[in-house]
Amino acid sequence: MPAGDVLWSPAADAWDATRMGRFLAASGFDEQQGWETARRWSVTDLDDFWGAVWRDAGLGEPPVPVLAHEAMPGARWCPDARLNVAEHLLRWTGNQPAIIARSDTRVDITLSRDVLRGQVARVAAGFRELGVGPGDRVVGYLPNVPEAVIAFLATASIGAIWSSCAPEFGTTSVIDRVEQIEPTLLLAADGYRYGDREIPRVEEVAAIRAALPTLEATVVLGHLTGHPKLADFPGARDWATLGSNTAPLVFEPVAFDHPLYILYSSGTTGRPKAIVHGHGGILLEH
């Protein structure tokens, strides 16, 4: 059988110019051994390969064992590891930009590494005051804004579990998804903008809250108004006051497979299914 045409091959300087090349060089391979030798290593010596990935991700010395049980499905990775995604994502400090947000409907926002760390610390402290702890589920009904990133990182730092739906979703679509995970806290925008239109979400947030008996608290982001009318959201707290107090940045160490966030299938063939992603897997993918 003919081998066929080669559709792609690495550039001549890939060994020196790419992260993959530098990773392999740091793992004891050189260009003369070739990419195929490295590929075989990655699928035949799983402990050594994933231990090298662990170091390359900046996680320190890998736990032993890296892979406790190889069966698929049912593989058990890093059973003795304790870590936290937010701790590693926020390990860099300084004035360099961490988030640059541009929008047709809001002013441009740039958050430095230090500012982001401070905001995450304050919001996490606010979450704790509301009773959120490790394993609790936090749901964001939010646009793609810096506050959503801050809320996710604050949730992860506590060891709680993040999930989200865009505010463009109707109430049925949101409830079908998030009622499965029995959330403790809801973060919701008071509305969003589409072009020149302002689209409030007061009624939708009320319906979602009513359908979630496990909710213990709601926080409202004034995306449309700057400061939401809390009378429209009885018992809710304003995002601006949630993170108003200075607080230390604290991270809860969790197991490698501790859930980090929950996404959902599309729901085109039935009720959307919850899909769980863990702390350790996301760090190694990163």
Salt bridges, closest charged atoms under 4 A:
GLU36 OE2 - ARG39 NH2 2.79
GLU36 OE2 - ARG40 NH1 3.67
ASP56 OD2 - ARG19 NH2 3.24
GLU61 OE2 - ARG55 NE 3.39
ASP108 OD2 - ARG102 NE 3.78
GLU129 OE1 - ARG237 NH1 3.65
GLU147 OE2 - ARG106 NH2 2.85
GLU179 OE2 - ARG271 NH2 2.82
GLU198 OE2 - ARG193 NH2 3.40
GLU204 OE2 - ARG201 NH1 3.18
ASP238 OD2 - HIS227 ND1 3.72
